[in-house]
Amino acid sequence: MNTLSFRTKQMPEPKLIFDRSSAGRVGCNLPKADTPEVDLAAVLGEVREELNLPEVGELELLRHFTNLSHINFGIETGFYPLGSCTMKYNPKINEKTAGLPGFANLHPMQPVETIPGALDVLIGVQDMLCAITGFDEITLQPLAGAHGEMTCLMLIKAYYEARGEGQKRHIVLVPDSAHGTNPASAARCGYDVRPIPTNAEGNTDLEALEKALDDSVAALMLTNPSTLGLFEPNIEKICAMVHAAGGQVFCDGANMNAMVGTTRPGDHGFDCMHLNLHKTFSTPHGGGGPGCGAIGLMKHLEPYLPVPVIRRSEMKVIADYDRPKTIGRVSAFYGQFLMEVRAYTYLRAYGKEKMADISRYAVLNANYVRARLKDVLPPAHDRPCMHECILTAEKYKKENGVRALDISKRLIDYGFHPPTNYFPLIVPECFMIEPTETETKETLDEFCDALIQICHEAVENPDLLHDAPSTQIVGRLDETAAVKNLDVRWWPKS
Ligand SMILES: Cc1ncc(COP(=O)(O)O)c(C=O)c1O
């Protein structure tokens, strides 16, 4: 399989950088070595394989990547309503501060006494996140949302082990609407995962929860707002039920963009939560990193925090490794430091007074899209949504043989990034649209107009959608080929 098999016929085959390679061409002028030459083979052993690198000049290289950047799609080229991903605009000031030499040039091995400014940033972010979430403690170490989930479960496990209940409490309850990372994190920590159904209103089924609760349950992992884009109205009751059975309640806080400055999970009764700083607190993300799955927790879990714990001691900030009950390290050094600098900048730029604007506009925008599209793509639940709306294209599948994926692919022809499809799985032919707070009404209207037009096309000319996208350098991709067959990536033709 090669790139050609995915392409529409009209477009010329795009060239890989390897196709432009010619032996002996170079694109850089390295300075003379000022250290003695070393015989690599003597140090590393015989080289087993020649490196197959493209040999191109500087201009070819520039053209290649400039052209690639033009056919790429990102938040700065267009609307990117990918549900559950919070693809908001990341202000440039974040990059400026992260690029300041005093931050960017720090070395993680530097003696801690030489980085008081960096420790101030870390504790500044921790303090602001404590205030926003209502938790007693924050650690910034986990490197992704899923990593934050896992770290919370490790703390819960350590807590029960210290109370002699580690063996007994081996079950983690996870609602069926949860992000796939929740059950995966629980299983990774050695827990048995039991699903809890969602009821017809889109809330946690309380009867099913009651039945599932006993002294074998270590925790419930609850996403609020849920992945159905709904605020769980029974949140305090649910936390009380789990606590009464002796369990802990973890909040998947990846959807915190719906609540920043408006309400605090720590006040709802949760024991711990993770945040996706790379979503809510504005850092470019996607493609696997970088990330920060900061976690918040109540005092009873604090002894088990991963080291180092960044805290105040006698008028200064220290990196504390002297923690006898710690679960150990979950990442190297202090986590993803330059992400913390970006989050710090973002939080300070908003300030306490304006923080609630984030969630208010995110929720308003999602409800606006929901209201404008309700006649062509009905919402999965008949009530206001939070920061994202979940719509269904089931009728087009039944009546016109057009699936949600076909509608999404056609959106590309109209210049929009498709929303998330088929998640949460419990909604058939689903769209998960998360506009975020940084989009204007004009953009939302253009997007809704396009979707309404596409829904008419689905009825009148379904093949237009089946063949979409038809305006791009690549046509309909095989959704799974790239992970199953490495040849579709970037190797040169042999
Ligand atoms: C609801 C929810 N939980 C957990 C995660 C996992 O976060 P990450 O991809 O950073 O591991 C995501 C990702 O967007 C999410 O949307």
The ligand as a Tripos MOL2 file, in Angstrom:
@<TRIPOS>MOLECULE
LIG
   16    16     1     0     0
SMALL
NO_CHARGES

@<TRIPOS>ATOM
      1 C1        -13.2090   13.0580   28.7760 C.3       1 LIG1
      2 C2        -11.7660   12.7320   28.5530 C.ar      1 LIG1
      3 N1        -11.1050   12.0120   29.4740 N.ar      1 LIG1
      4 C3         -9.8070   11.7090   29.3290 C.ar      1 LIG1
      5 C4         -9.0830   12.1180   28.2260 C.ar      1 LIG1
      6 C5         -7.6540   11.6810   28.0890 C.3       1 LIG1
      7 O1         -6.7500   12.7310   27.9540 O.3       1 LIG1
      8 P1         -5.3600   12.5230   27.2060 P.3       1 LIG1
      9 O2         -5.6770   12.3360   25.7610 O.co2     1 LIG1
     10 O3         -4.5720   13.7580   27.4720 O.co2     1 LIG1
     11 O4         -4.7070   11.3090   27.7820 O.co2     1 LIG1
     12 C6         -9.7260   12.8830   27.2420 C.ar      1 LIG1
     13 C7         -9.0040   13.3630   26.0580 C.2       1 LIG1
     14 O5         -9.3310   14.3040   25.4270 O.2       1 LIG1
     15 C8        -11.0960   13.2050   27.4130 C.ar      1 LIG1
     16 O6        -11.7590   13.9250   26.5040 O.3       1 LIG1
@<TRIPOS>BOND
     1     1     2 1
     2     2     3 ar
     3     2    15 ar
     4     3     4 ar
     5     4     5 ar
     6     5     6 1
     7     5    12 ar
     8     6     7 1
     9     7     8 1
    10     8     9 2
    11     8    10 1
    12     8    11 1
    13    12    13 1
    14    12    15 ar
    15    13    14 2
    16    15    16 1
@<TRIPOS>SUBSTRUCTURE
     1 LIG1         1 GROUP 0 **** ****
